[in-house]
Amino acid sequence: MQVMRTLGVVGLLLLAGSAWGQAGLQNVNAELVVAARSGSVASATALLDQGANPDSRNRIGDTPLNTAAKNGKVEIVKLMLERGADVNLQNAAGVSPLMSAAYNGHAEIVRMLLARKADPMLADRVMKTAAIYAAGTGHADCLVALLDAGVDVNTAYSNELTALMWAAGYGQVATVELLLARGADVGKRDNRGKTALSMAIDNGNRETIDALRAAGAKE
């Protein structure tokens, strides 16, 4: 009887130890995402050395790499890539680290991710890619990196929309001019029959309209 009690106590201690270990790992994983957001390389390194998962996620599915890419934390991005983080892991909304960097205008990070084989053709849940985000937000330097990595300037994305249409629709003259210089087709139409010029007119941005008309665009 005494032996059974002893074994029971040992079993409970083992279970408690296991639960504590799991909770400890969950804590360091959560802390790693926080360290990535703040840009603390020392903290992130220490947490990884303690066993934190480089692909741990927060409640919206962001990994430390995605968090760092979003916030422009170049050194954290380098660290996470060195520690084996999945460069293409998307969050709950389908946003990849490359999309996060492109949307927020972090061109150096865009180049770093592409060099590590980030997929520029991944799309999020609303069917946007890194190139669409760069074009629509006017981040020409990010868009240059994507085009240089092999993204076709005339790719038709969801609803037959091109990067030029996204740039024109949001009145982003810098990315409109870049795309035109790279050979964007001003005659393409989306699934509603609209051209980039039609979208620029809808937006009312005079510089964008003038740039497109100078390139021979028509409604």
C-alpha atoms as a printed R data frame, in Angstrom:
    type eleno elety resid chain resno       x      y       z
1   ATOM     1    CA   MET     A     1   0.000  0.000   0.000
2   ATOM     2    CA   GLN     A     2   2.830  2.310   0.939
3   ATOM     3    CA   VAL     A     3   4.553  1.495  -2.344
4   ATOM     4    CA   MET     A     4   1.415  2.440  -4.281
5   ATOM     5    CA   ARG     A     5   1.167  5.753  -2.438
6   ATOM     6    CA   THR     A     6   4.813  6.452  -3.182
7   ATOM     7    CA   LEU     A     7   4.342  5.668  -6.856
8   ATOM     8    CA   GLY     A     8   1.281  7.895  -6.932
9   ATOM     9    CA   VAL     A     9   3.220 10.801  -5.450
10  ATOM    10    CA   VAL     A    10   6.052 10.296  -7.934
11  ATOM    11    CA   GLY     A    11   3.570 10.251 -10.801
12  ATOM    12    CA   LEU     A    12   2.007 13.499  -9.674
13  ATOM    13    CA   LEU     A    13   5.432 15.119  -9.371
14  ATOM    14    CA   LEU     A    14   6.337 13.983 -12.892
15  ATOM    15    CA   LEU     A    15   3.080 15.363 -14.257
16  ATOM    16    CA   ALA     A    16   3.636 18.647 -12.439
17  ATOM    17    CA   GLY     A    17   7.157 18.841 -13.797
18  ATOM    18    CA   SER     A    18   5.917 18.196 -17.317
19  ATOM    19    CA   ALA     A    19   3.221 20.878 -16.990
20  ATOM    20    CA   TRP     A    20   5.751 23.333 -15.613
21  ATOM    21    CA   GLY     A    21   8.082 22.607 -18.516
22  ATOM    22    CA   GLN     A    22   5.345 23.190 -21.072
23  ATOM    23    CA   ALA     A    23   4.302 26.419 -19.372
24  ATOM    24    CA   GLY     A    24   7.921 27.531 -19.311
25  ATOM    25    CA   LEU     A    25   8.277 26.933 -23.052
26  ATOM    26    CA   GLN     A    26   5.038 28.791 -23.728
27  ATOM    27    CA   ASN     A    27   6.375 31.721 -21.720
28  ATOM    28    CA   VAL     A    28   9.697 31.942 -23.562
29  ATOM    29    CA   ASN     A    29   7.877 31.625 -26.892
30  ATOM    30    CA   ALA     A    30   5.574 34.508 -26.018
31  ATOM    31    CA   GLU     A    31   8.497 36.556 -24.731
32  ATOM    32    CA   LEU     A    32  10.372 35.945 -27.982
33  ATOM    33    CA   VAL     A    33   7.608 37.616 -30.016
34  ATOM    34    CA   VAL     A    34   7.710 40.575 -27.601
35  ATOM    35    CA   ALA     A    35  11.506 40.806 -27.945
36  ATOM    36    CA   ALA     A    36  11.175 40.732 -31.732
37  ATOM    37    CA   ARG     A    37   8.705 43.627 -31.637
38  ATOM    38    CA   SER     A    38  10.984 45.731 -29.436
39  ATOM    39    CA   GLY     A    39  14.098 44.877 -31.433
40  ATOM    40    CA   SER     A    40  16.058 43.533 -28.457
41  ATOM    41    CA   VAL     A    41  18.637 41.220 -30.004
42  ATOM    42    CA   ALA     A    42  20.129 40.330 -26.609
43  ATOM    43    CA   SER     A    43  16.749 39.263 -25.212
44  ATOM    44    CA   ALA     A    44  15.781 37.352 -28.358
45  ATOM    45    CA   THR     A    45  19.122 35.524 -28.393
46  ATOM    46    CA   ALA     A    46  18.799 34.563 -24.723
47  ATOM    47    CA   LEU     A    47  15.266 33.274 -25.250
48  ATOM    48    CA   LEU     A    48  16.279 31.210 -28.270
49  ATOM    49    CA   ASP     A    49  19.151 29.765 -26.225
50  ATOM    50    CA   GLN     A    50  16.580 28.800 -23.574
51  ATOM    51    CA   GLY     A    51  14.664 26.790 -26.153
52  ATOM    52    CA   ALA     A    52  12.173 29.272 -27.592
53  ATOM    53    CA   ASN     A    53  10.762 28.190 -30.936
54  ATOM    54    CA   PRO     A    54  11.874 30.573 -33.731
55  ATOM    55    CA   ASP     A    55   8.480 29.955 -35.364
56  ATOM    56    CA   SER     A    56   6.398 30.619 -32.246
57  ATOM    57    CA   ARG     A    57   3.264 32.698 -32.803
58  ATOM    58    CA   ASN     A    58   1.223 35.324 -31.008
59  ATOM    59    CA   ARG     A    59  -2.591 35.394 -30.904
60  ATOM    60    CA   ILE     A    60  -2.866 36.710 -34.497
61  ATOM    61    CA   GLY     A    61  -0.386 34.175 -35.799
62  ATOM    62    CA   ASP     A    62   2.595 36.487 -36.190
63  ATOM    63    CA   THR     A    63   5.965 34.813 -35.747
64  ATOM    64    CA   PRO     A    64   9.006 36.689 -34.384
65  ATOM    65    CA   LEU     A    65  10.232 36.997 -37.987
66  ATOM    66    CA   ASN     A    66   6.929 38.441 -39.214
67  ATOM    67    CA   THR     A    67   6.808 40.812 -36.237
68  ATOM    68    CA   ALA     A    68  10.357 42.013 -36.893
69  ATOM    69    CA   ALA     A    69   9.720 42.403 -40.630
70  ATOM    70    CA   LYS     A    70   6.605 44.458 -39.921
71  ATOM    71    CA   ASN     A    71   8.424 46.760 -37.495
72  ATOM    72    CA   GLY     A    72  11.647 47.179 -39.449
73  ATOM    73    CA   LYS     A    73  13.865 45.377 -36.927
74  ATOM    74    CA   VAL     A    74  16.698 44.398 -39.254
75  ATOM    75    CA   GLU     A    75  18.946 42.751 -36.660
76  ATOM    76    CA   ILE     A    76  16.113 40.611 -35.320
77  ATOM    77    CA   VAL     A    77  15.297 39.520 -38.870
78  ATOM    78    CA   LYS     A    78  18.939 38.490 -39.328
79  ATOM    79    CA   LEU     A    79  18.917 36.585 -36.042
80  ATOM    80    CA   MET     A    80  15.684 34.744 -36.758
81  ATOM    81    CA   LEU     A    81  16.867 33.732 -40.225
82  ATOM    82    CA   GLU     A    82  20.152 32.481 -38.753
83  ATOM    83    CA   ARG     A    83  18.194 30.430 -36.206
84  ATOM    84    CA   GLY     A    84  16.112 28.721 -38.892
85  ATOM    85    CA   ALA     A    85  12.844 30.667 -38.875
86  ATOM    86    CA   ASP     A    86  10.454 29.736 -41.696
87  ATOM    87    CA   VAL     A    87  10.712 32.632 -44.137
88  ATOM    88    CA   ASN     A    88   7.316 31.912 -45.695
89  ATOM    89    CA   LEU     A    89   5.231 31.225 -42.581
90  ATOM    90    CA   GLN     A    90   2.029 33.282 -42.843
91  ATOM    91    CA   ASN     A    91  -0.067 34.652 -39.993
92  ATOM    92    CA   ALA     A    92  -3.792 34.107 -39.429
93  ATOM    93    CA   ALA     A    93  -4.608 36.666 -42.134
94  ATOM    94    CA   GLY     A    94  -2.241 34.960 -44.575
95  ATOM    95    CA   VAL     A    95   0.352 37.736 -44.360
96  ATOM    96    CA   SER     A    96   3.941 36.563 -44.783
97  ATOM    97    CA   PRO     A    97   7.078 38.317 -43.485
98  ATOM    98    CA   LEU     A    98   7.776 39.510 -47.038
99  ATOM    99    CA   MET     A    99   4.315 41.091 -47.310
100 ATOM   100    CA   SER     A   100   4.766 42.755 -43.918
101 ATOM   101    CA   ALA     A   101   8.094 44.260 -44.930
102 ATOM   102    CA   ALA     A   102   6.806 45.418 -48.333
103 ATOM   103    CA   TYR     A   103   3.656 47.010 -46.892
104 ATOM   104    CA   ASN     A   104   5.651 48.931 -44.314
105 ATOM   105    CA   GLY     A   105   8.412 50.035 -46.688
106 ATOM   106    CA   HIS     A   106  11.350 48.109 -45.221
107 ATOM   107    CA   ALA     A   107  13.342 47.547 -48.396
108 ATOM   108    CA   GLU     A   108  16.451 46.145 -46.721
109 ATOM   109    CA   ILE     A   109  14.350 43.474 -45.051
110 ATOM   110    CA   VAL     A   110  12.551 42.732 -48.320
111 ATOM   111    CA   ARG     A   111  15.926 42.076 -49.941
112 ATOM   112    CA   MET     A   112  17.091 39.930 -47.019
113 ATOM   113    CA   LEU     A   113  13.974 37.776 -47.141
114 ATOM   114    CA   LEU     A   114  14.155 37.351 -50.901
115 ATOM   115    CA   ALA     A   115  17.786 36.272 -50.558
116 ATOM   116    CA   ARG     A   116  16.551 33.529 -48.186
117 ATOM   117    CA   LYS     A   117  14.009 32.296 -50.766
118 ATOM   118    CA   ALA     A   118  10.919 34.138 -49.552
119 ATOM   119    CA   ASP     A   119   8.133 33.430 -52.050
120 ATOM   120    CA   PRO     A   120   7.005 36.720 -53.655
121 ATOM   121    CA   MET     A   121   3.924 35.079 -55.148
122 ATOM   122    CA   LEU     A   122   2.312 34.077 -51.858
123 ATOM   123    CA   ALA     A   123  -1.080 35.743 -51.396
124 ATOM   124    CA   ASP     A   124  -2.886 36.562 -48.168
125 ATOM   125    CA   ARG     A   125  -6.545 35.912 -47.373
126 ATOM   126    CA   VAL     A   126  -7.645 38.937 -49.426
127 ATOM   127    CA   MET     A   127  -5.467 37.743 -52.327
128 ATOM   128    CA   LYS     A   128  -2.818 40.447 -52.057
129 ATOM   129    CA   THR     A   129   0.878 39.753 -52.606
130 ATOM   130    CA   ALA     A   130   4.024 41.586 -51.527
131 ATOM   131    CA   ALA     A   131   4.167 43.360 -54.910
132 ATOM   132    CA   ILE     A   132   0.576 44.554 -54.570
133 ATOM   133    CA   TYR     A   133   1.313 45.924 -51.109
134 ATOM   134    CA   ALA     A   134   4.479 47.678 -52.275
135 ATOM   135    CA   ALA     A   135   2.721 49.168 -55.330
136 ATOM   136    CA   GLY     A   136  -0.368 50.285 -53.441
137 ATOM   137    CA   THR     A   137   1.547 51.896 -50.591
138 ATOM   138    CA   GLY     A   138   4.036 53.657 -52.858
139 ATOM   139    CA   HIS     A   139   7.158 51.876 -51.619
140 ATOM   140    CA   ALA     A   140   9.128 51.972 -54.852
141 ATOM   141    CA   ASP     A   141  12.358 50.643 -53.314
142 ATOM   142    CA   CYS     A   142  10.541 47.533 -52.086
143 ATOM   143    CA   LEU     A   143   8.906 47.086 -55.469
144 ATOM   144    CA   VAL     A   144  12.287 47.364 -57.211
145 ATOM   145    CA   ALA     A   145  13.589 44.510 -55.051
146 ATOM   146    CA   LEU     A   146  10.589 42.350 -55.919
147 ATOM   147    CA   LEU     A   147  10.846 43.049 -59.639
148 ATOM   148    CA   ASP     A   148  14.589 42.388 -59.548
149 ATOM   149    CA   ALA     A   149  13.814 39.046 -57.866
150 ATOM   150    CA   GLY     A   150  11.758 38.008 -60.891
151 ATOM   151    CA   VAL     A   151   8.220 39.217 -60.249
152 ATOM   152    CA   ASP     A   152   6.646 39.869 -63.656
153 ATOM   153    CA   VAL     A   153   5.647 43.517 -63.946
154 ATOM   154    CA   ASN     A   154   2.475 42.533 -65.816
155 ATOM   155    CA   THR     A   155   1.285 39.700 -63.580
156 ATOM   156    CA   ALA     A   156  -2.504 39.708 -63.303
157 ATOM   157    CA   TYR     A   157  -3.480 38.992 -59.718
158 ATOM   158    CA   SER     A   158  -6.937 38.410 -58.246
159 ATOM   159    CA   ASN     A   159  -9.724 39.983 -60.351
160 ATOM   160    CA   GLU     A   160  -7.168 40.515 -63.140
161 ATOM   161    CA   LEU     A   161  -5.665 43.466 -61.267
162 ATOM   162    CA   THR     A   162  -2.022 44.322 -61.998
163 ATOM   163    CA   ALA     A   163   0.476 46.097 -59.760
164 ATOM   164    CA   LEU     A   164   0.092 49.159 -61.995
165 ATOM   165    CA   MET     A   165  -3.646 49.217 -61.337
166 ATOM   166    CA   TRP     A   166  -3.105 48.984 -57.594
167 ATOM   167    CA   ALA     A   167  -0.577 51.826 -57.705
168 ATOM   168    CA   ALA     A   168  -2.820 53.967 -59.909
169 ATOM   169    CA   GLY     A   169  -5.914 53.267 -57.834
170 ATOM   170    CA   TYR     A   170  -4.176 54.540 -54.710
171 ATOM   171    CA   GLY     A   171  -2.584 57.533 -56.425
172 ATOM   172    CA   GLN     A   172   0.984 56.327 -55.876
173 ATOM   173    CA   VAL     A   173   2.868 58.185 -58.569
174 ATOM   174    CA   ALA     A   174   6.303 56.878 -57.509
175 ATOM   175    CA   THR     A   175   5.341 53.249 -58.039
176 ATOM   176    CA   VAL     A   176   3.283 54.087 -61.140
177 ATOM   177    CA   GLU     A   177   6.350 55.677 -62.738
178 ATOM   178    CA   LEU     A   178   8.562 52.783 -61.690
179 ATOM   179    CA   LEU     A   179   6.192 50.202 -63.152
180 ATOM   180    CA   LEU     A   180   5.878 52.159 -66.385
181 ATOM   181    CA   ALA     A   181   9.668 52.345 -66.647
182 ATOM   182    CA   ARG     A   182   9.810 48.576 -66.156
183 ATOM   183    CA   GLY     A   183   7.390 47.953 -69.008
184 ATOM   184    CA   ALA     A   184   3.975 47.770 -67.350
185 ATOM   185    CA   ASP     A   185   1.184 47.386 -69.920
186 ATOM   186    CA   VAL     A   186  -1.149 50.404 -69.668
187 ATOM   187    CA   GLY     A   187  -3.740 48.666 -71.858
188 ATOM   188    CA   LYS     A   188  -4.534 45.820 -69.482
189 ATOM   189    CA   ARG     A   189  -8.039 45.671 -67.987
190 ATOM   190    CA   ASP     A   190  -9.374 44.070 -64.831
191 ATOM   191    CA   ASN     A   191 -12.419 41.817 -64.687
192 ATOM   192    CA   ARG     A   192 -14.675 44.903 -64.704
193 ATOM   193    CA   GLY     A   193 -13.031 46.252 -67.859
194 ATOM   194    CA   LYS     A   194 -11.194 49.054 -66.040
195 ATOM   195    CA   THR     A   195  -7.672 50.168 -66.926
196 ATOM   196    CA   ALA     A   196  -5.056 51.700 -64.653
197 ATOM   197    CA   LEU     A   197  -5.993 55.126 -66.052
198 ATOM   198    CA   SER     A   198  -9.673 54.560 -65.221
199 ATOM   199    CA   MET     A   199  -8.654 53.820 -61.639
200 ATOM   200    CA   ALA     A   200  -6.385 56.858 -61.439
201 ATOM   201    CA   ILE     A   201  -9.258 59.043 -62.652
202 ATOM   202    CA   ASP     A   202 -11.525 57.514 -60.018
203 ATOM   203    CA   ASN     A   203  -8.891 58.360 -57.428
204 ATOM   204    CA   GLY     A   204  -8.462 61.897 -58.774
205 ATOM   205    CA   ASN     A   205  -4.660 62.060 -58.451
206 ATOM   206    CA   ARG     A   206  -3.517 64.411 -61.199
207 ATOM   207    CA   GLU     A   207   0.155 63.352 -61.182
208 ATOM   208    CA   THR     A   208  -0.784 59.711 -61.628
209 ATOM   209    CA   ILE     A   209  -3.258 60.523 -64.404
210 ATOM   210    CA   ASP     A   210  -0.656 62.624 -66.232
211 ATOM   211    CA   ALA     A   211   2.034 59.915 -65.910
212 ATOM   212    CA   LEU     A   212  -0.284 57.282 -67.345
213 ATOM   213    CA   ARG     A   213  -1.489 59.477 -70.200
214 ATOM   214    CA   ALA     A   214   2.116 60.355 -71.048
215 ATOM   215    CA   ALA     A   215   2.723 56.613 -71.403
216 ATOM   216    CA   GLY     A   216  -0.170 56.305 -73.851
217 ATOM   217    CA   ALA     A   217  -2.801 55.034 -71.426
218 ATOM   218    CA   LYS     A   218  -6.481 55.217 -72.277
219 ATOM   219    CA   GLU     A   219  -9.626 54.595 -70.243
